[in-house]
Amino acid sequence: MTENRPHSDRQEKGRDAYRMIADLYPLCRSITGNGVRQTLRLLQARIPLEIHEVPSGTQVFDWVVPREWNIRDAYVKDSWGQKVIDFQKCNLHVVSYSVPVHRKMPLVELKNHLHSMVDHPDWVPYKTTYYKETWGFCLSQTVLGQLTDGDYEVFIDSELQAGHLTYGELVLPGRSSEEVLLSCHICHPSLCNDNLSGVAIATLLAERLMTAPRHYTYRFLFIPGTIGAITWLARNRGTVGRIRHGLVLTGLGDPGPITYKKSRIGNAPIDSSVAHMLSHSGLPHRILEFSPYGYDERQYCSPGFNLPVGRLSRTPFGEYPEYHSSADNLDFVQPTALGESFELLRGIIKTLEMNRTYLNLSPYCEPQLGKRGLYESIEGDAMALLWVLNLSDGSRSLLDIAERSGLSFSSVLGAKDVLVKNKLLQEMEPLP
C-alpha cells in the first residue's frame, strides 16, 4: 500500500490540475483586462493570492505599462446576415488587443485582417497585436476558403483605454528570507498547455507548500508574459537579490518529454538540481542551454539581474503543431502528463529544501559502522553511508555528494539521516 501511495497521489494531482484547466479554459485573457482578474479570483479560491494593479503609463525600465484591453463581443457577418466568425464560440477568433471596429467592407479588404493556418486547415490560430493599434480575426483555413465575394459586416466591441496591468503574487515565508521564485504567465485566452498547465501546476505546488515546513521563502508569480515580468522586476528591483533559485513553469501538460532550459548562469544550483532529478527520474528528457529567447526566464536572466532562473516544460514552445492554436485544448493536455510534471517539480523543490552541507564528526579514518548496526539500517546501501561520510568535509553539499557518487539524492538524503541520528554527521551553519 505504501508503494502505491506516491503513484496514486500523482494521478490525483494530475486530475486536479486538469479540472482546474477546464474551469479556466473559457476565460478570455490577455496581457491586461478583466479576463486576467477573473482568472486570479478563481485561483484565490484555492490560494491566498495578493492581486496587484499597476496603472497604464507606468514606466518600467525601457517599457511602459500599456492601456487596458477588454472585449465584450465580436463577429463577422456575411451579406445574408450569417455569422461566419463568432467570438462567442471561440475567443481565439479575435486578435488580442484589437481596437473597436464596426463597418462593412468587401471580402478583398477583409482578407487583409484575417489569419489562418494553411498547414492545419481546421485549426484557429492565436494572434496578438499588443503594441500596434489595429484589429483582426482568426479563423480556420477551411472557413476562409468558403467565404464568397460580397460585403461583410465587421464588428468588434472592445475597449482600449487607461486602466491597469494586473498580476497575482503569493509569498510563503520560510525559516530563511532567501527565496525560491516560481513564475507562470496568465496572458493567453483558451490555450491549455501554453498557459494554463503552468498556472495549474504552480497553484497545486503552492497548496502543497502552504501546509509544509519550509526552509526557503517561496514567491509565486501569476503574471502576463514579458510586460508582467518586466513590471514586477521594476517594482521589486531592490529585493530580487534574495532569489536563490527560480523556475518559469509552462507547457507542462502535453505528452512530450520533459525539457529543462538552464539559467543564464548555467551551473546555478537550480540547474544542477533539475539535471540531477531528471537523470534519476527514468523519464525521457533533454536539457537545453540558455538563450535570450523564450518565456520570462529571459527577463529574470537579463544581465542587470542575472537571476538563477531556469525554465521547466515538456515539449518547448513552437515545437508542437498545436502551439498557439485552437488545438491546444482540453483534448491535448493529459492528466497523466500533468501529474508527472507536478511530481517532478515536487521532487525538485524537495532537493532544494534538503540540500545542506554537513561535517563528518569522525573524520580520522572510517568509523566502524558494523558495531552501530548501520550496514542494515539503510536497506543495504552501505555505499551511500560511505560516500556521505567521506565527502562531508564542510565544503560539499548533499547534492554535490550525489553528483560525485552517482547516487540519487534520495539515497544520499537517507544516508545523511542515519548518520545524523548516530551522531556521526552535523549540519554546517550557513555563512552569514
C-alpha positions in Angstrom: 0.0 0.0 0.0 2.8 2.4 0.9 4.5 1.9 -2.5 1.3 2.8 -4.4 0.7 6.0 -2.5 3.0 8.2 -4.5 1.6 6.9 -7.8 -1.9 7.4 -6.5 -1.1 11.0 -5.4 0.5 11.7 -8.8 -2.7 10.6 -10.5 -4.9 12.6 -8.3 -2.8 15.8 -8.7 -2.9 15.3 -12.5 -6.7 15.0 -12.4 -6.9 18.1 -10.1 -4.7 20.1 -12.4 -6.9 19.1 -15.4 -10.1 20.1 -13.7 -8.5 23.5 -12.9 -7.5 24.0 -16.5 -11.1 23.1 -17.6 -12.5 25.7 -15.3 -10.1 28.4 -16.5 -10.2 27.5 -20.2 -13.3 29.5 -21.3 -11.9 32.9 -20.0 -10.6 35.4 -22.5 -7.3 36.5 -21.0 -4.8 39.0 -22.4 -1.9 41.0 -21.0 -4.4 43.2 -19.2 -8.1 43.2 -18.6 -11.0 41.6 -16.8 -10.1 38.1 -18.1 -6.9 38.2 -16.0 -8.8 39.4 -13.0 -11.4 36.7 -13.3 -8.6 34.1 -13.6 -6.8 35.4 -10.5 -10.1 35.5 -8.5 -10.7 31.8 -9.3 -7.2 31.0 -8.1 -7.9 32.9 -4.9 -10.5 30.3 -4.0 -7.5 27.9 -3.6 -4.5 30.0 -2.6 -4.4 33.5 -0.9 -3.1 35.4 -3.9 -2.5 39.2 -3.5 -3.7 41.0 -6.6 -1.6 43.9 -7.8 -2.8 46.7 -10.1 -0.2 48.8 -12.0 -1.6 51.9 -13.8 -1.3 52.3 -17.5 1.5 54.6 -18.5 3.8 53.5 -15.7 7.4 53.4 -16.8 9.1 50.1 -16.2 12.7 50.2 -17.4 12.6 50.7 -21.2 8.9 49.7 -21.4 5.6 51.4 -20.5 2.6 49.6 -19.0 0.1 49.6 -21.9 -3.5 50.6 -21.9 -6.0 48.1 -20.6 -7.9 46.0 -23.2 -11.3 44.4 -22.7 -13.7 42.8 -25.2 -17.4 42.1 -25.0 -18.3 40.7 -28.4 -17.0 40.3 -31.9 -18.2 38.8 -35.2 -18.1 38.9 -38.9 -21.4 38.5 -40.8 -21.8 37.7 -44.5 -24.2 39.5 -46.8 -27.1 37.2 -45.7 -26.5 38.2 -42.0 -25.0 34.9 -41.0 -22.1 34.9 -38.6 -19.1 33.3 -40.3 -16.8 34.2 -37.4 -18.1 34.4 -33.8 -16.1 35.4 -30.8 -18.7 33.9 -28.5 -17.9 30.4 -29.9 -14.1 30.7 -29.7 -12.3 33.6 -28.1 -9.2 32.9 -30.3 -11.3 34.3 -33.2 -10.3 37.9 -32.3 -6.7 39.1 -32.5 -5.9 40.0 -28.9 -5.8 43.8 -28.3 -7.9 44.5 -31.4 -9.3 48.1 -31.4 -13.0 48.5 -31.8 -14.5 48.5 -35.3 -18.0 48.4 -36.8 -18.3 48.7 -40.6 -19.0 46.9 -43.8 -16.3 46.0 -46.3 -15.7 43.8 -49.3 -14.0 40.4 -48.9 -10.8 41.6 -50.6 -10.4 44.3 -47.9 -11.5 42.0 -45.1 -8.8 39.4 -46.0 -6.1 41.9 -45.0 -7.3 41.4 -41.4 -7.8 37.6 -41.4 -5.4 35.0 -40.1 -5.5 31.2 -40.7 -3.2 28.1 -40.6 -2.7 26.6 -44.1 -0.9 23.5 -42.7 -3.7 22.8 -40.3 -6.9 23.9 -42.1 -9.3 23.1 -39.3 -7.5 24.9 -36.5 -7.8 28.6 -35.5 -4.5 30.4 -34.8 -3.8 32.6 -31.8 -2.6 36.1 -32.7 -1.9 39.3 -30.8 -1.4 43.0 -31.6 -0.3 44.3 -28.2 1.8 47.2 -29.2 0.3 48.2 -32.6 -3.2 49.6 -32.8 -5.1 47.6 -35.4 -7.6 44.8 -35.5 -8.0 41.3 -36.9 -9.8 38.0 -36.8 -8.5 34.4 -36.8 -10.4 31.6 -38.4 -9.8 28.1 -39.9 -8.4 27.9 -43.4 -11.4 25.7 -44.2 -13.9 28.5 -43.3 -11.7 31.1 -45.0 -11.8 29.1 -48.2 -15.6 29.0 -48.1 -16.0 32.8 -48.0 -17.5 34.2 -51.1 -17.3 37.7 -52.6 -19.6 40.3 -51.2 -19.8 42.7 -48.4 -19.2 41.7 -44.8 -20.2 43.3 -41.5 -17.3 43.5 -39.2 -17.9 44.2 -35.5 -15.5 44.2 -32.6 -16.9 45.6 -29.3 -13.7 46.2 -27.4 -12.2 49.0 -25.3 -8.5 50.1 -25.2 -8.2 52.8 -22.5 -6.3 53.9 -19.5 -6.5 51.2 -16.8 -4.2 48.7 -15.2 -1.9 45.8 -15.6 -2.9 43.1 -13.1 -0.9 40.3 -11.7 -1.1 37.9 -8.7 1.6 37.2 -6.1 1.8 34.8 -3.2 4.7 34.8 -0.7 5.1 31.8 1.7 7.6 32.8 4.3 10.2 30.2 5.3 12.8 30.0 8.1 15.2 31.7 5.7 14.5 35.0 3.9 16.2 33.5 0.8 13.7 32.9 -1.9 12.6 30.4 -4.5 10.7 32.0 -7.4 8.0 30.2 -9.3 6.6 32.1 -12.2 3.9 31.4 -14.8 2.2 33.5 -17.4 -1.6 34.2 -17.4 -2.0 36.3 -20.6 -3.3 33.7 -23.1 -7.0 33.0 -23.7 -8.2 29.5 -24.3 -4.9 27.7 -24.6 -4.4 24.8 -22.2 -0.8 23.8 -22.4 0.9 27.1 -23.2 -0.5 29.0 -20.3 -2.9 27.1 -18.1 -0.8 24.0 -17.4 1.8 26.2 -15.7 -0.9 28.1 -13.8 -2.5 24.8 -12.6 0.8 23.2 -11.6 2.0 26.3 -9.8 -1.3 26.5 -7.9 -1.0 22.9 -6.8 2.5 23.4 -5.6 1.6 26.5 -3.7 -1.2 24.5 -2.0 1.3 21.8 -1.0 3.8 24.2 0.3 1.3 26.2 2.3 1.0 23.3 4.8 4.6 22.1 4.7 7.6 23.2 6.8 9.7 25.5 4.6 13.4 26.4 4.8 13.1 28.8 1.9 10.6 31.6 1.3 8.6 30.8 -1.8 7.3 33.5 -4.1 4.7 32.6 -6.7 4.0 35.0 -9.6 1.0 34.7 -11.9 1.8 37.4 -14.5 1.2 38.5 -18.1 4.1 37.4 -20.3 7.0 39.8 -20.9 5.5 43.0 -19.7 4.3 41.4 -16.4 7.8 40.1 -15.6 9.4 43.4 -16.6 6.8 45.3 -14.4 7.4 43.0 -11.4 11.2 43.3 -11.7 10.9 47.1 -11.9 8.7 47.2 -8.8 11.0 44.8 -6.8 14.4 45.8 -8.0 15.8 46.3 -4.5 14.8 42.9 -3.2 15.3 40.4 -6.1 18.8 39.7 -4.6 17.1 37.4 -2.2 16.2 34.9 -5.0 18.5 31.9 -4.8 16.6 29.6 -7.1 13.8 30.1 -9.7 11.8 28.3 -12.3 9.4 29.5 -15.1 6.6 27.0 -15.4 4.9 26.4 -18.8 3.9 23.7 -21.2 3.6 21.0 -18.6 0.6 19.1 -19.8 1.5 17.7 -23.2 2.7 14.1 -23.7 6.2 15.0 -24.8 9.4 14.6 -22.8 10.4 16.9 -20.0 12.6 19.8 -21.2 14.7 22.0 -18.9 16.3 25.2 -20.1 19.2 26.3 -18.0 19.6 29.7 -16.4 21.9 32.2 -17.9 24.4 31.3 -15.2 24.4 27.8 -16.5 25.7 26.0 -13.4 23.5 27.5 -10.7 22.2 25.2 -8.0 18.7 25.2 -9.7 20.4 23.9 -12.9 22.2 21.2 -11.0 19.2 20.2 -9.0 16.9 19.8 -12.0 19.6 18.0 -14.0 20.1 15.6 -11.1 16.4 14.9 -10.6 16.0 14.3 -14.4 18.9 11.9 -14.6 17.4 9.7 -11.8 13.8 10.1 -12.8 13.6 7.5 -15.5 11.7 10.0 -17.6 12.6 10.9 -21.2 14.1 14.4 -21.0 16.5 16.9 -22.5 18.4 19.8 -21.1 18.9 23.0 -23.2 21.4 25.7 -22.8 20.3 29.2 -22.1 19.3 31.5 -24.9 17.8 35.1 -24.7 14.6 34.0 -26.4 11.6 32.2 -24.9 9.4 32.9 -21.9 10.0 35.2 -18.9 13.3 33.5 -18.0 14.8 35.9 -20.4 13.7 38.8 -18.2 14.8 37.3 -15.0 18.1 36.3 -16.6 18.7 39.7 -18.2 22.3 40.8 -17.5 21.3 43.5 -15.0 19.6 40.9 -12.8 21.2 37.6 -13.9 18.9 35.6 -11.5 19.3 31.8 -11.2 16.0 31.1 -13.1 15.6 28.2 -15.5 12.5 27.1 -17.4 10.7 23.8 -16.9 8.4 22.4 -19.6 7.6 19.4 -21.6 7.8 20.0 -25.4 9.2 23.5 -25.8 7.0 26.2 -27.4 6.9 26.2 -31.2 8.0 22.5 -31.3 4.5 21.0 -31.3 2.0 21.8 -34.0 -0.8 22.6 -31.6 1.2 25.6 -30.2 -0.7 28.9 -30.3 -3.8 27.4 -31.9 -7.3 26.1 -31.0 -5.8 22.6 -31.0 -4.1 23.4 -27.7 -7.3 22.4 -26.0 -8.7 20.1 -23.4 -8.1 17.1 -25.6 -4.4 18.0 -26.0 -3.3 18.2 -22.3 -3.3 14.9 -20.4 -3.9 14.4 -16.6 -1.1 11.8 -16.6 1.4 14.3 -18.0 0.2 17.0 -15.6 0.6 14.6 -12.6 4.1 13.5 -13.8 5.1 17.2 -14.2 3.8 18.0 -10.7 5.7 15.1 -9.1 8.9 16.1 -10.8 8.5 19.7 -9.6 7.8 18.5 -6.1 11.0 16.4 -6.2 13.0 19.4 -7.4 11.6 21.5 -4.6 12.5 18.8 -2.0 16.0 18.7 -3.4 16.4 22.5 -2.9 14.9 22.3 0.5 17.0 19.5 1.8 20.3 20.3 0.1 22.6 21.3 3.0 26.2 20.9 3.8 27.4 18.6 6.6 30.5 17.8 8.5 31.8 14.4 9.4 32.3 14.2 13.2 34.6 11.2 12.9 36.9 12.2 10.1 40.0 10.3 11.1 39.6 7.0 9.2 36.4 5.3 8.5 34.1 5.0 11.6 33.1 1.4 12.5 29.6 1.2 11.1 29.1 -2.5 11.9 29.2 -2.1 15.7 26.5 0.6 15.3 24.3 -1.7 13.2 24.3 0.8 10.3 25.0 -1.5 7.5 21.5 -2.8 7.8 19.9 0.5 8.6 19.6 1.9 5.1 18.3 -1.0 3.1 21.8 -2.3 2.5 23.0 0.9 0.8 26.3 1.0 2.7 27.9 2.9 -0.2 25.7 5.8 0.4 26.9 5.9 4.1 30.5 5.7 3.0 30.2 8.4 0.3 28.4 10.8 2.6 30.9 10.3 5.4 33.9 10.7 3.1 32.7 13.8 1.3 31.1 15.6 4.2 34.1 17.8 4.9 32.2 21.0 5.1 32.8 22.0 1.5 30.3 19.9 -0.4 26.5 19.9 -0.2 24.4 16.7 -0.3 23.7 17.4 -4.0 27.4 17.6 -4.7 27.9 14.3 -3.0 25.0 12.7 -5.0 26.6 14.0 -8.3 30.1 12.9 -7.3 29.0 9.4 -6.2 26.4 8.8 -9.0 23.8 8.0 -6.3 20.3 9.5 -6.3 19.7 12.5 -4.0 17.1 10.4 -2.1 19.8 7.8 -1.3 22.2 10.4 -0.1 19.5 12.1 2.0 18.6 8.7 3.6 22.2 8.1 4.5 22.5 11.6 5.9 19.5 11.0 8.2 21.0 7.8 9.5 24.4 9.4 10.2 23.0 12.4 11.9 20.9 10.2 14.1 24.0 8.3 15.1 25.9 11.5 15.8 28.4 10.9 13.0 27.4 13.9 11.0 26.5 17.5 11.8 24.9 20.2 9.6 27.1 23.1 8.9 25.8 26.6 9.9 25.2 28.7 6.8 27.5 31.6 6.3 26.2 35.0 7.5 
